[in-house]
């Protein structure tokens, strides 16, 4: 059972029996990932669309990538032919942040056997491993819903803001409120610490060694328990990468604020901070 990362060699050795999901996504070009998938993907991979499969309807007040209805999400898993015992591997084109969203969502509904491909399709292609353009047609199954867990909502955060520790996964300049290329307001949730999710990986896009991650993350936590950390970012995607890094480092149990900054700023009465 693999629950955090798998290597390209491990996936190659088990390609015939593991379930693979392509999670490529571009924030500025939402359909690019699916176009890339249809052009070429790891053999047997199904496509998980960030906007259609890994997010729910937007209301204008629930953030850029609100979580979907859990029952709808598990219905989609059933259509992909997924069973509870399947080993799932998620990959993307970058450092694993969109793959980590599906990794976290599967765990959210109780699927334990899920890992992210370390280095993604970039490493797979660099090693000359096979791709094809065949779109699998899985046999639908019934995937049972387990009560979702692991999230904290805006109301709970606002009610206990002074006693909580939030960790922001955005770039430091966005965390400081110096720039905001995506959302209409710059800044952060008051008191939030910063761990830019890009710092979890090495130059080749693979995750840093577990012990290095543990040292770096404990430096950010400053003695706090991992389970007491609430992770957020711009829209609840990059934060999942930090949650994965915490698991790789042996620091499990953190929670996700799915709405993140894009939801937080939709209500002007919520406090904000810069600097």
N, C-alpha and C positions, 0 to 999 in steps of 0.2 A: 504494500500500500504506500503510495506516494502522496504527501499532503502539502508540500511546499513547492519544490522545484524538481524538474527532471532534466537531464542532459540530452543533447541531440543524439548521442549514442544510445542512451536508454530508450528514447522514443523510437529510434530506428530498429532496435532489437525487438520492440513490442508493437510495431505499427499495425500488425494484423489484428491484435486483440484489444488495444486501447481505443477509447473514443476521443477524437481530436476536434477541437473547435478553433477556427480562425476568427480572431477578434480585431483584425486590423481596422483602424479608424483614424480619420483626420478631422479635427475640430472645425477647420475652415472649409473642408470639402467632405461633408457627411456621407456622400455616396462613393467616395474613392476606395474605401476598404473593400466594399462588395465588388467593385470593378476589378480590383487587384486579385481578389479571390477567384472571380470567374475567369481571369486570365491564367492564373497558375496558383496552386496551393499544395500543401503537404498532402500526399495521397490519402484519401478517406476522410479528410477534414470536412466538417460542416461549417456554415458561416453563422456567426452570432453578431447581429447588427446592433451597434450601440444605441441608436435612436429607436429602433423598432422592437428589439428583443430584450435589451438590457436596461431599458428606461420605460417609464410610464408616461401618460399624457401630461403635458405641461399646462398649468393653470395661469402662469404669469406670477404666481406667488410661491411656487414649490420648487424653484431652482431649475437649472438647465438640464439636468439628468435625474429627475425624480425616480425613485425605485418603482418598478411596476407592481401591480397587484400580485401578491404571492401566488394566488391560485392561477392567475393567468400565466405567470412565469413557469410554474410546474406543468401547466398544460402544454406550454411550448416545449419543455423538456421531454414530455411524453411523445410529442410529435416527432422529436428527434430520435425516438427509440431508446431513450436513456433508461437504464435500470439502476436501482440503488447500489448494486455491487460493482458497477462499472468503474474502471479507472479512467478518469478524464484528464486530458492535457489541453491547456489553453495556450495559444500563442498570438503574438502580434508582430508588427514590423519594427517596433521601437524597443524600449527598455523593459517592456512587460506591463506598463501601467494599464492599458485597456484589457489585456489578458487577465490582470489581477482583479479587475471589476467582475468578470465572470467567475473567477476563482472564489472571490468573496461571496458572490450571490449564491453559488452552489452550496457553500458552507452555511449561508444564511437560512437556507431551506433544508439543511440537514445532510447534505451530501459530503462525506468526509474524504473520499478518494479522489481528490482533485489537486492538480499541480500545474505550475506554469513552466513552459519550455524556456529554459535558461538561455538567453541570447536570441530567442525568437527565430523567425524565419530567416532573418539576416545571417545568423550563424549557420543555419541549416543549408542555405544556398552557398555560403562561402566554402562550406565543406564539400560541395558538389553532390549533395544528396538529392533524391528524386522529387519532382513536383509533377502534377498533372492538372488538367482542367475539368476532370470528371466531377459532376455534382452527385454525391450519393443520394439514394432514395431509401432512407431508413424505414423499417417497419414500425409503425406507431405502437407505443406501449402506454400503460397507465402508470404515471409517476405519482406516488402518494405524497401529499403535502405534510411536512413536519412544521409545527408552529415556529415561524421565523423568530430569530433572536439576534442580538448583537448591535442594535441601533439605539440612538438617542435622538429625540426630536428637539426642535427649536424651543418649544415651550419649557421643556425640562432644563435645557441649557440656560435659558434666560432666568429661570427661577432660582438656579443654584450657581450662577456665574462665578461668584467670588470663591467658591469652594472647589471648582472643577479645574482639571488641567486639560486644555485643548492643544492639539498639535496640528499645525497648518502645513500641508504638503506642498504649497505653492513656492515659486521662486522667491528668494529673499526680498527682492525689490517690490514684489506684489504684496508680500507679508508686511513690509514696512509702509505700504501705501504710496510708494514713490511712482509707481506706474500700474496701470490696469488695462491690458490689451483686450480683454474679453468682456468683463462685466462693467456696468455703467457707473459703479462707485468703487473707489480704491480704498483699501484699508484692511483691517482684520477684526476678528471678534476679540474684545478686550481680554488681555491676559494670556492670549494664545502664544505658545512657543512655536518655533519654526524648525522643520526638517524637510528641506527640499527633496522631493522623492528621487530626483535625478542623482542625488548623492548616494543612493543605495547600490548603484551599479558602477562597474569599471568602464574603461574606455571602449571596450569591445561590446558593451551592452549586457554582459553577464553580471550577476550579482557578486558583490564583494564577499569574501569568505565570512562564514558565520561569526567567528570570533571578532573579526574587525567590525562587523555590523553591530555586534553586541556592545563593544567598547564605545563606538560612536553614539549609538542610541541611548545607552545608559548615561552618557554625558549630557544628552538632551533632557532625559527624564529627571536628572538630578535627585535620585533616590526614590522617586515615586514608583509605585507598583505598576507594571505594564497594564494590568486589568483596569486601572483607574484612568487610563488615557482615553480621551475622545478625539478621534481623528477626523479632520475635515480638509477641504481644499476649495477649488472653485465650484465644483458641481458633484462631488462624491465619487470621482474616478481615481485621480492621483492618490487620494487618501488610502484607497485599497492597496496601492503599491507599498505604502508605509506599513500597513497592517501585515502584508506579506513579508516585508523585510523584518518586522518584529518577530514573526513566526520562525523565519529562517534563523534568526539570532537566538531563538529559544526564549523569547519574551512574549508569550501569547496572552490573549484575553482582552485586548483593546476593543473599543466599540467605534462604530462609524456614525457620524452625523451626516446622513445621506444628502440632505438639502444643501449643506455647506454654505459658502459665502454667497452664492447666487440666490439662495433662498433667504438667508439672513437679512440681506439688504432690501428685500422686497417689502419689508415692514419698517418704515422710517423710525418707529418707536424703539427698535432694538439698538442698543448701544454699539458704537464703533470706535476704533482706535487706530492711530497711525504712529509712525516713528520707530 
